[in-house]
């Protein structure tokens, strides 16, 4: 699923935040490959885009993720830590969440 930003002639501050990234984004059309740990369960998330510095995902509205939350995800089968950088409405059931990687998985 490829995430699309709303089209507007002048970007809103939220859209500018989504666009402000240190790394180039690569759209993703694949099935979820990432899960976040919530109440003892892994919740799969659809990936919108990926970059070397983080990912954009679509999260269900009931999953409470807030800006600056430190989270642990499973990404391609390995644990990785990140920080939520933005949360924006996507549709009636999902929110778009930007996650910056903060710690790489340990080598085993």
C-alpha positions in Angstrom: 0.0 0.0 0.0 1.6 3.3 -1.0 0.8 6.2 1.2 -0.2 9.5 -0.5 -0.1 12.9 1.1 -3.1 15.2 0.6 -2.7 17.4 -2.4 -2.8 21.1 -1.6 -1.2 24.2 -3.2 0.3 25.3 0.1 1.4 22.5 2.5 0.1 22.6 6.0 2.5 22.4 8.9 1.5 18.7 9.3 2.3 18.0 5.7 5.6 19.9 6.0 6.5 17.7 9.0 5.8 14.6 7.0 8.0 15.8 4.2 10.9 16.8 6.5 13.2 13.8 6.5 16.9 13.4 6.5 16.7 10.3 4.2 15.0 9.7 0.9 11.7 7.8 1.2 11.0 4.7 -0.9 7.3 3.9 -1.4 6.3 0.4 -0.4 3.5 -1.6 -2.0 4.2 -4.8 -0.1 2.2 -6.4 2.7 3.0 -5.6 6.3 6.5 -6.6 7.3 6.5 -4.7 10.6 4.7 -5.3 13.9 4.5 -3.2 17.1 4.2 -4.8 20.5 1.0 -3.7 22.3 -0.4 -5.2 25.5 1.7 -8.4 25.0 0.6 -8.9 21.4 2.3 -8.1 18.1 0.1 -5.8 16.0 1.0 -5.9 12.2 1.2 -2.5 10.5 1.1 -1.7 6.8 4.2 0.0 5.6 3.6 3.1 3.5 7.3 4.0 2.9 10.7 3.2 4.1 14.0 5.0 4.4 17.4 4.4 5.9 16.3 6.6 8.8 12.9 5.1 9.5 9.5 4.1 8.1 6.0 5.4 7.6 3.2 3.0 8.6 -0.6 2.9 8.7 -1.8 2.1 12.2 -5.4 1.4 13.4 -7.0 4.3 15.2 -7.4 2.2 18.4 -3.6 1.7 18.6 -2.5 4.7 20.8 0.8 6.0 19.4 1.9 9.5 20.2 4.7 11.8 19.1 7.9 11.0 21.0 6.8 7.6 22.1 9.7 5.1 22.2 8.5 1.9 20.6 10.0 -1.5 19.7 9.0 -3.1 16.4 9.7 -6.3 14.6 11.0 -5.4 11.2 11.8 -8.2 8.8 11.9 -10.6 11.7 14.3 -8.6 13.9 13.6 -6.3 16.8 14.4 -2.6 16.2 13.7 0.5 18.3 12.2 3.7 17.1 10.6 7.0 18.1 7.3 8.2 16.8 7.9 11.5 15.0 4.4 12.3 13.6 0.8 10.9 13.7 -1.7 12.1 11.2 -5.3 11.1 10.3 -5.3 8.8 7.2 -8.9 7.6 6.9 -11.8 6.6 9.2 -10.0 3.6 10.6 -6.3 4.4 10.4 -3.6 7.0 11.1 -0.4 7.5 9.3 2.6 7.3 11.7 6.2 8.3 11.0 8.8 6.3 13.0 12.5 7.3 13.2 15.0 4.5 13.9 16.8 5.1 17.2 18.7 1.9 17.8 19.6 -0.9 15.4 19.0 -4.5 16.3 21.8 -6.3 18.0 23.9 -8.7 16.0 23.4 -12.3 17.0 
